[in-house]
């Protein structure tokens, strides 16, 4: 995402998923773990978050 405005529009339009679940909360906080993020139809990234 190029900007936070673009990110907010994608979330509003249902274009963001975490582990195949549509994100509807703009304030979502993820805990430590491994996630697959999808933005749009073709952009996928695996993200590993490490807790402190």
Phi, psi and omega per residue, in radians:
X1 nan 2.384 -3.079
X2 -1.444 -0.479 -3.108
X3 -2.640 2.884 3.105
X4 -1.181 -0.552 3.082
X5 -1.093 -0.740 3.101
X6 -1.133 -0.713 3.091
X7 -1.063 -0.760 3.117
X8 -1.108 -0.698 3.101
X9 -1.130 -0.706 3.111
X10 -1.126 -0.722 3.100
X11 -1.124 -0.786 3.123
X12 -1.046 -0.621 -3.117
X13 -1.511 0.035 3.124
X14 1.338 0.419 -3.074
X15 -1.666 0.143 -3.138
X16 -2.132 2.287 3.127
X17 -2.294 2.551 3.007
X18 -2.142 2.067 -3.077
X19 0.895 0.808 3.066
X20 1.198 0.227 3.084
X21 -1.921 2.216 -3.108
X22 -1.135 2.310 3.108
X23 -1.529 2.172 3.101
X24 -2.067 -0.199 -3.114
X25 -1.753 2.028 -3.126
X26 -1.222 -0.310 3.142
X27 -1.757 0.389 -3.098
X28 -1.060 2.287 3.066
X29 -2.047 2.242 3.131
X30 -1.766 2.444 3.082
X31 -1.455 -3.092 3.121
X32 -1.099 2.474 3.123
X33 2.637 -3.023 -3.130
X34 -1.946 2.299 -3.079
X35 -2.352 2.657 2.981
X36 -1.901 2.063 3.132
X37 -1.751 2.374 3.087
X38 -2.183 2.253 3.065
X39 -2.151 2.009 -3.063
X40 1.313 -2.757 -3.084
X41 -1.532 -0.506 -2.930
X42 -2.101 -0.029 -3.102
X43 -1.810 1.990 3.126
X44 -2.192 2.481 3.037
X45 -2.513 2.416 2.987
X46 -1.616 2.265 -3.099
X47 -2.133 2.297 3.088
X48 -1.996 2.069 3.118
X49 -1.806 2.295 -3.116
X50 -1.897 2.212 3.131
X51 -1.355 2.665 -3.124
X52 -1.681 nan nan
